[in-house]
Amino acid sequence: MSDRKTREDFGSRFKSAVERNFDQSAQAYDRFEEKHHLFEQLARRQLELIEPSRPERILDVGCGTGISTVALHKSLSSYSPNIYAIDISERMLMLAKERCRDLRGVYFIRGDAERLSEYFHEAFDAIFYAASIFLLPRFSDSLKQACRLLLPGGVISISHYSGLFDDRKGDAFHKAFPDLKYQYGTVPAVELMACMASMKELKTTTVDYHFEVTREFLFDFLSIPAQSAGLYPKIPYLERIPKVRVLCDGLAEKVSPLFMGWKFLIARKR
């Protein structure tokens, strides 16, 4: 079997698993967000980093349950942009539509983020990947299509989960559990940054964002079905929870203070 065929087969299996995991995780993400407001915070930070841009036509790629969509809409309510939001999970989109039912100018599409050009044919001022791009095996295909959909002077804004860290920005998982390999999603930050650098029509800047987290926050985050699947993919969900609890206890004991890290990539089209 060729390397390309192997990658395509893996990508197809991974995408199906992601869709299944996120269908199962929709309400868990909402409960987590109601308690911790993480994804709203990330979306608002992404908006701050694209200033002074005032996009009037926005694409929200991997919108999930609509948390990022609402944050974008509220932050830009002074001039009411049109926001198009796409996600592959039907269950996620059901909650997103309910969350945004009273918002004008918001449109939802169920679709594959790696095939944006099949769904959209008009240009955008801004395209957001809010905590979503690391779930796309063929992320470079999605980014190239996003770039083609972007107007000159437009911006692509990405938030990328980069892991858990100690107070010196060392890898917390490696420090606490040297034999445990933990990577959420399929896209290491170094590959994402290399891909963006190779797109000469874009000028990209990178901003790191670290904030201290509690053991409770960490357990709530890692026990979401889609998150725990990244740690224990072959174990049924209910059997993962005790393992996640032990893991969080071990991290809190061996790494204190503990920080979550995100990387923002802001790319403007020349």
N, C-alpha and C positions, 0 to 999 in steps of 0.2 A: 504494500500500500504506500502511495506517495506521501511525502510530508504534507503537501497541500490538502490531500484527501483526509489525512489524519487530523489536521487542524480543523477542517470543515466539520468532520464528524464530532470532534470534541466540542466545537462551537455550538452545533445543533443540540447536543445532549445538555450542555451547560445552560443554553438558553431555555430549553424546556424545563430544566430544574429550577432556574430562576423564576420563570413564570409560575410554576407550581408553588414554590416557596413563598413568593410574594402574594399569591392568591390566599395562602394560609396565614399570611402575616399582616394583612390589611388592618384589622382591628387592633392588633398588638402594636403596630406602629402608631396608630391614633392614640392609644392609651399612653404609650411612652411620650408622645409629643405633648399631650395635655399636661403631663407631669413635669417634663424637662425642657420643652420648647427648643430643642436642638436644631431641628431642620428649618424652622422659621428664622432662628438666629443666623444660620449659615446663608440662607437666601438673602436676608437683609444685608449681611456683610458683602455678598457678591454684588449687590446693587451699589453699595458704597464705593466699591473698588472700580466700578465702571464710570463714575462721575468724571466729567460733567455731562456724560451722555444722557439723553432723555428719549429713550426708544419708544416709538409709537406702535411698532408691530414686533411682537416678541414670540419666540418659540421656546417652550419649556419642555425639554427632552427628559423623559423618565420622571413624569410629574408625580407618580405614586398616588397617594390619597389626596393630593391637591394642596398640601401644606405650603410648598414653594409657590404654587400658583396664587394662592391667597396672599402670601407675603409680598409677591411682586405687585399684585393688583392694589393692595392697600398702600404700599409705599409710593406708587405712582398714580394715586387716585386724583391728584390735582389736574391731570389731563387725560385720564381714562384711556390707556392704550388698549389695543386688541391683543389678547394673549391666546395663543394656540398651544395646547398641552397634549402630549402624546405619551402613552404608556402601553406596555404589552399585557399587563395584568387586568383582566376584566373586573375582578373583585376590587382592585385598587381604584379603577376608574369609576365604579359605582359609588364609592365613598367620596371620590373627588367631585363628582357631579352634584352629589347631595351637599357637600361643603360649599360649593360655589353657586348654588342654585339661584341666589339673589344678586349675583355679580353680573354686570353688563359687560359685553365684549370679551367673554371667556368661552373658548370652544375646545371641546375634547375630542381626541381621535384615538381609537385603539389601534396600535400598530407597532411595528418593529423599529427601534431607534437606529438600527444598522441599515435601514432602507428609507431614509428620510425623503429622498428624491421621488419616491413612489407616491408619497402622500401630499407633498407640498411643491408648488410650482411658482409661487410668488416670493419675493425677497423679504428678508427680515432685517430690522435694525439691530436686534440683539437676540442671541441664542444662548440659553442657560442649560447647563448640565448640573443640576443641583443634587449632589450625592447620588449620581447615577452612572457616570461613565465607567467606573471600575467594574461594572456588571456586564460590560459589552465585550465579548471575545474579539470581535472585529471592530474595535473602537476606532481604529484609523479610518475605516470605511465611513463610519458615521461622521467623523470630524471633517473628512474631505467633502462629503455631501453638505454638511453644515456650512462649510466655507463657501461653497458654490451658491448656497441660498442666502448668503450674507451680502448686504449692500456695501459698497465702498465706504469706509469710515465706520462700519458696523463692528460689533464686538461679540466675541464668544467668551462666556464666563463659566468656569468649571470649578466645582468644589470636589476635592478628591480626598478620601479618607486614607490617611497615611499611617495610622496605628496608635499604639500606646507607648508612652515614654516616661523615663524618670526625669528628675529635675536638671539633668545634664543633657537631655535630649537623646539619651541612649534607649535602645529598644527594650521596653519593659518585659515583653514576653520572653525574649532571649535571656534577660537577666534572671527572671524568676523560674523559667522552664527552658533550659538550654536545649533540650531535645524536642521541644514542641515547635512545629512549623505552623505559623499562623499568617495567612494572607487573605484578607477579605476581598473576594472578587478575583478577577483574572488580569488586572492591569497594574503592574508595579509603577510607581510614580516616575521612575527613571525612564521607562518606556514611553509613558505619556508625554513627558517633557521632550524626549528625543523626537517623537512624532510631531509635536507642535513646532519644534525648531526646524524641522525639515520642510515645513509649509512656508515657503518664502513670501507668499502673499500676506502672511500674518506677522505682526510684531507682538511677541508674547512676553509678559512679565509674570513673575511668580512671587507669591506671598505665603509665608508659613504662619499658621495659626494654631497655637497650643493653649489649652486651658485645663486647669486642675479638675479632676473628677473624683467623686466619692465612690465607695464600694457599691452603694445602692444604685447610683447612676449606672455603673458598669454592669451590674447584674441585670438591671432593667433593659439595658441595651443589648447585651450578649444573649439574653434569653428570648429575644424576639426570634421566631422560627427561622426567618431568613438569615439572621446573624449567627445563630447557633449552628446552622447547617454549614457555615463556613469553617467552624471548628470541628464538628463531628458529623461529616456528611453521610456516613453509613449507619448512623444510629437513629432510631425513631425519636421523634421530638420529645415525648414525655420522658424518655430515658436520658435525654441530653441535659435536662434541667438540673439534676443533682450534680452532674459533672461541671456544668457552668458555675454552680454555686461554689464547689470546691476550688475551681479555677480562680474565681473572683476573690475568695478568701486567701488563696496563695499569693495572688498578685498584691492584694492590699497589705499582706504581712511582709512581703519581701521587697516591695517597691513603694516607698512613701516619701514625699507625695507622688501621686500618679497623675499623668497628663494624657489627654487625648489630643492627637494631632491631625490637622487637616491642611491641605495645600490648595491654595487658590491660584488658578491660571487665568489670566486676563489677556486675550488676544484680539488685537484690533486689525481690521483688514485695511491694507494700504490702498 
